[in-house]
Amino acid sequence: MHGLSLYKIKKGLLKKDFTSIELTEYFLKRIEKYSHLNAFITVCSDLALQSAKQSDKKIAEGTAGELEGIPIALKDLFLTKGIRTTAGSKMLEGFIPPYESTVSEKLLEAGAVFLGKTNMDEFAMGSANITSYYGSVINPWSKDKKLVPGGSSGGSAAAVAGGLCAAATGSDTGGSVRQPASFSGIVGLKPTYGRCSRYGMVAFASSLDQAGPMTKTVRDAAIFLKVIAGYDEKDSTSSRESVPNFEAFMEKPVKGLRVGIPKEYRINGMSEEVMRFWEKGAKLLKDAGAEIIDVSLPYTKYALPTYYIIAPAEASSNLSRYDGVRYGLRVNGVSLNEMYENTRAEGFGDEVKRRILVGTYVLSAGYYDAHYVKALKVQKLIRQDFVQAFEKVDVLLTPTTPTSAFAFGEEPSDPITMYLNDVFTVTVNIAGLPGISVPIGLDSQERPIGLQLIAPHFREELLIQAGSALEEAADFPILKEIAS
């Protein structure tokens, strides 16, 4: 059962091969059995079973929604009315939101059953899911060594890969859907900026954040994305672009599709096995009828420093709201200023503090023009690179990450080297483009490797089209056993 895709679960429910209650009980038992993965911060057993009961009734009546009765998980930065939301931080340890995020509300309207809230790097800041106040998440693909699942959506990635839910939401600011998808052997789709509402998402970097599906298959991602996409008047950055039936592009052949291979993504430090799988992916698409074309994105080399100026700057502004006054943690002091200091010192972890300090620095007088304004100018040049590339090709094919998942204890000791995990993914956020990571195979250590497809703005259907062809040709194995 845990190996079934969302698509097959949906078909099984409608054919009455099983009930939503049976499914929900099954997944809740797996969540308990594999609790050592630490994929969930909050499990909503009673609520899930109540929802499943209602879904079974709607299915019987013939009034089922798009995701009726399907048990899913939510990354713990989507606000859920009446259900604790922590963003992986002590700062929000006991926070119960009074309203629902738009993404989770759309899922509820579609009939999805919420199993719980998944673990994540604190305030979505991390590439390994080791910065959470609630402890690290373990990659279900671990064998001899415990592997990180990637971050910041590592809890969602582990839950999907480990068969603890049918699908899950993630959020992607610099690769936080695609990078853990690659590390964990699943599909992760980051939509165009503005495609999905950010209302009710705990903000990291407002101009970069975007919700996205984390699923077992490309078809599942297409189904999920159609539900959560669409204009939202509560989000000023939400797009009015029409939402197509993404699933319809699953069967569209890639013959004649122009696939670009950016030469700048061949970097020092990239695993030789990742390079071989990249070449394999290009060959698989070529064999399916696609045309492979070399392209250049010259400003790629400036993407990582640009991202790590813009993102911390916005984070320092967004996280200023956590002051101990209105909600969240409060640590008293003899004065108001001391209360602020005590609360933020105790409530934030080291990585969050590091990014707040970097962001405050680049926005400060004397450094704003030298760093932040310059980064915004480079951002425009990076976007222009993609515009010019997409005049020659329909999609781009790149690695998702420079290496496969690393083991605990093997992670880089300095933050800068850790940030290099996002070197292939941050460009997509900087340019506001859609991207998808599709599992392509296992390396010599039997660790998953994913390839990334990038499309022009609001052309997610091209990701589904090319991604499904890549997925079918790669025939990635299902994870059957989880190490205890």
N, C-alpha and C positions, 0 to 999 in steps of 0.2 A: 504493500500500500504506500509506503513512504517514497517509493521510486516513481509514483504516478505524477504526471505533470498536472498543472492547474487545469489545462484543457481536458485531459482525460478524467479528472475528478469531476469537472463540470458535466461532462457527458454521462458519467456514471450516476451522478445525482439525478439528472433528468430522466434517465432510464430506470431509476429506482433500484440500481444494483446495490446501493447502500444508502443510508440516511445521513443527514448532516450531524445528527447526534452521535451516530457510530463513528463518523470521521473525527469529530471533535474529541470524543473520548480517546480515540486512538492517538491523536496528536498530543493530547494532554499527558497521556501515559509515556509517550516518547520524550516529552519535555522533562518529565520527572526522572525517567531512566537515564537520560543523558544530561542531567543537571550539571555534571562536571565540566561541560563545555562552557557554562556560564553565559549562554546566549541571551538569556532573559533577565531583565531587572525586575519586572512585575509580570506575574501570570494571573490572568483573569478567568479562572476555572468556572466559577458559578455564572458569571456574566456570559461566557462563551456558550455554555450549555443552554442557557435561557434563549440566547440568540439562535442557536442551532434548532431548538424546538420550534421557534417561530418560523424559521426558514423551511423546515420540513412541512409545516402547514401551508406555506405559500407555494411550495413546489407541488404539493398535492392539489392545491386549488388552481394551479396553472397561472399564478401571478408572480413567478420567480423573476428576480432581478438578474442583471448580467453576471454577478458573482454570488448568486444566492446559495447560502449554506456552505460556502468554501472557507475553511479556516485559514486565516492569514495572521501575520505579525506586523507590528508597527515599530519602526525605529523610535526610540524614546525621546525624540525632539518634536514629534507631532503632538500638539496639545489634544488631549482626549477628555471631554467633559466628565468630571467625576472620577477619573482614573489618574492616579499619580503619574506625573511627567517630570523627569529629573534631568534630562540632557546629559546623563552620566556624571553629574556633578554633586558634590556635597551642598553646593549653594542652593539647589532646588530639591533637597532630600525629601521634604514632606509636602511639596507643592501639589495641590489638586486644582487643575484648571477649571474655571467656571464656564468655559466655552469650548467648542470643537474646532479643530483645524479644518480648512476646506477640503484637503485631500482625504482626511479620515471621514469627513462627513459624506463625501462622494462615495467612498467605499461602503459606508453604512447604508446609504440609499440604494446601492447596488446589491445589498443583501449579504455582504461579507461578514464572516464571524471573526471577531477579534480574540485571539488567543492570549495576547499580552504585548508588552513593550520590550523591545530588544535592547541589549547592552550596546554601548557605543563609546568611542573616545570622548572625553569630556568636552562638551560644547562643540563636538564634531572636529576637534583639533587633534589630528594624529593619523598615522598611516599603518598602524599595527593593532589597534584596539588594546593598547596597554596603558592608556592614560585615564581610564574610567575610574571613578571613585568606587565603583562596585566590583573592581577586579578585572583582570584580563580575560578575554574570550579565547577559547582554544579552537583551532581549525579542525573540523571533523576528519580531514584527510591525514591527520597526524598518525604516524605509525611508530617508528623507533624513537623519534623525537617529537615533542609537542611543538606544533607550528602555530605561528600567528595567523589569524584569518584575514589580515589587512584591515584598513580603517578608512574613515571612521565608522562606516556601517558594518563593522565586523560581526556584531550580534545578529543582524539580519542575514548576512552572508552565511554564518554558521548554522542558523536556523533552517535556511532553505537547503543548504548542502547536506545537512544532517537529517533531513526529512522530519523536522520538528514543526513544519507548517507547509502549506501549499505554495505560498509566495510571501513576500514581505516588501514593505516600503523602505527605501533608503533616501539619503540626501547626498548631493554631490556639489561640493564647493571647489575642489581641485582634483577630484578623482575618487571621491569617497563612496561612490556606487561601483564604478568600474574597477578600481584597484582591488578591493576585497572580492569582487566577483571573479577576477583573474586568479587571485590567491586561493579561492575556495572552490573553483571549478563549476561556477554557475554563470548565468547571463545577468548582466547589469546594464541598464539603459539610462543614460543621462539625457533627458529631453532638452530641446532648445530653451534658452532662458526665456521665461514668460509663458511657456506652454502649460505649466502646472502652477497653480496658485501657491504663493508662499505664506498666505494668511494662516496664522496659527502654528507656524513652524518657528521653533526657537532659533533666532538669527545668529549666524556666524559672520558672514560677509554678504551683505544684502544684494550687491550687484553681481554676485557669483553663485549664490545658493540656488539649487533647484532640486525638487523632489523627483524620484524616479523608481521604477520597479526593479526588484531583484527576484529572479525566477529561475526555474530549472531549464526552460527552453525559450527560444526566440518567440515562438507562438504565444507562450504564456505572457511574455513581456508586452506583446502587441495587444493582447486582450486587456491586460492590467492598465496599460497606458491610456487606452481609449476611455476607461472609466475615470481616471484621475485628471485627465487633461481638460482644458477648456477655460474660457474667460470667467473671471471672478471680479465683481465690482468692488470687493473688499481689499483687493490687491492692486495698487496703482501701477505695478509693473506687469500685470497680467495681460496677455495678448488676446485680441479678438479673432485671431486666425482660426479658421474653421478646423474642426478635428475630423480627419478621415477615418475610415474603418481600416486601421493598420493591419488587421489580420488578413484582409483581402490580398495583401501584397506578399503573403507567404508563398503562394504558388507561382508568382511572376518570375519567369526565368531571367538569369543574369546575362544572357547572350547579348553582346553589344554594350554592356555596362562598362564604363571607363573607370578603372580603379587606379588611383594614384599611389605611388610609393615615394614618400618624402625622404630625400637623401639625408636630411639633417637629423633623422631619428636613428641613424647608425652612430651610436655614441660609444666612447670608451667606458668600460665598466659593465656593458651589457653582456649578459650570459650568452655563451656560444649556442646553447640550446634554444634560447629565446630567438636568436637570429635564425637558426635552422627552421624553427616553427613558423617564423615570419615568412621565410622563403617558401615553406610548404603551403602556407595559407594563400600566398600569391599564386602558386601553381594550381592549387585546388580551384580557385576562382577562374583562372585561365582555362583550365580543362573544362569548366562548366560553361565557357563561352565568353567570359569577360575579357576586356582588353586591358593589359597591364602597362601603365605609363609612369615613367619616372618624373617626379615633380620636385620643386624646391620651395622651402619655406624658410627663407634666410634669417628671419628674426626669431626663430625657434630658440636659439641659444640664449636669448634674453628673457624667455618666458618664465623660468623659475624665479629669478630675482624680482621680476615684475610682479609675479603673483605674491611673493612673500614681502612685498611692500603694500600692495593694495589690500590683500586679505587681512593682515594684522591691523592696518589702519582702520578698516571698517569694523573689525572685531573690537578694537579698543573703544570705539564709539558705541557699538551695540551693547557691550558688556558693562557700560557705565551705569546701566539701569539696576544692576544688582548691588544695591547699597545698604541692604538690611532694613530699609524703611517701609517699603510697601508690601513685599512678599519675599519668600525664601528665607534663607538663614539670617539670623541676627545675633551678633556677638556684641554685648554691651561694652561701653567704655565710659570714662568720666566726662567725656565731651562728645559732641556730634561727630567731629572729625575723627576722634579715636574709635568711635563705633564703626564708622566707615572703614577705617584701616583694619580694625580687628576682624570685621565681617569678611572683607575681601581677602585678607591674609589667610584666614582659616577656610573660607568657602571655595577658593580657587586652587587647582593643582598647579604643579610647576610649569607644565606646557602652556596652560592658559595664561599664567602670569607672564611667561616669556613673550607670548604673542601680544599681550596687552602692552607690555613695555616697548616692544619693537614698534607697534602701531602708534603709541603715544609719541615716541621719538620722531617718527617720520612726519607726523602731523604738527610737530612743535615749531614755534617761530624760529626761523633761521635754517630749518631743514625741510620745510614743507615744499618749497620750490625745488630744492636740490634733489629730493627723493620722490615724494608723492606725485608732484606735478609731472616730473620726468617719467615716472612709471605709467601715468595715464597717457602720455604721448607715445610711449613704446607699445602700450596696449592697442592703440589705433593702428600702428604699423603691423602688429601681429594679426589683427583682424584683416588688414588689407592683404597680407600674405595669403590667407585662406580665400578671400574673394578672387584673387588672381588665379590661385590653384584650381578653384571650382569653375573657372572658365575653360579649363582643359579637361577636367575629369568630373565624374559624378560623385564618387566617394573616395575617401582615403583609407588605406590599410596600414596600420602601424602595430607595434607591440603595445600591450596595455601597461606592462611593467618591465623594468630592466632585468628582473630575475623572478624566479618562482618564490613562494613563501619561505621565509627564513624561520628558524627555530628560536624559541625563547632562549635568551643567553647569547644568541648569535646576532642580535639586532645591533645596528651601529650605535656606538656609545655617545657620539656627538649628534646634536639635533640637525646640523646642516646635512650630514650624510643621510640621515633618516628622511629628510625632505626630498632627496633625490629619487625616492620611490615614486614620486608624483611627476617626474620629469616628462612623461609622455601624455599625461592626462590634463595638466593645468592649462595647456594652450586652448583646449576646448572650452573651458570655463571663461578664460580671458576673452575669447571671441564670441561667447554666448551660443556656441554651436551644439548640435546633438551628437552624442557618441554612444557606442555600445561595445561592451566587451563580451566576446563569445569564446567559450573554452575550446581549445584547439588540440590539446593532448596532454600527456604526462611526461615529465622529464625523466632522466635516468634514476632519480630518487623517488619516482612516483608521486611527484608534486604537480598540481595543475598549472597549466600555462594558458593564458588567454590572449587573443588578438583583438585590437580595437579598430572599429570602423567609425569614420567621421563623415558627416554629411552637411550640406548647406543648411542655413536656417530654415526651420519648419519643414524639413524633408526627412522626417523620421521614417517615412515609408521606405526610403532607400536603404536605411539601416536594417529594416525588417527583411527587405528583398535580398540584400547581399548577405546579411547575417544568417538567414535561413539556409541559403546555399552553402555557406561556409560550415554551418552546423551539421547539415546533412552529410557533406563530404568528409568532415572530420570524424564523425561517429564517436563522440567523446563517451567514455564509460561512466556508468552510474555508480556512485559510491554505495557499496553494499554493506560494508562493515565499518563500525566506528570504534576506535580504540578506547578502552575504559580508562 
